[in-house]
Amino acid sequence: MPIVQIEMLEGRTVEQKRLLAQKLTEVIAEVLNCPPTAVSIIMRDMERHNYATGGKLKADQ
């Protein structure tokens, strides 16, 4: 039972997330030879003030 966790900055639409879940599930099921129903995907949206690179918040860039 593969479980994939994705953390990304907020702003993606429900349609984008739906397509991402569909495509990832297809690839994971194919590569791991498991049924698509065995694949779980957890998506977490991060607010831009909760993520920093190079010492700067994404909200400030």
Helices and strands as residue ranges (DSSP letters): E 3-9, H 14-32, G 36-38, E 40-46, G 48-50, E 52-53, E 56-57, G 58-60
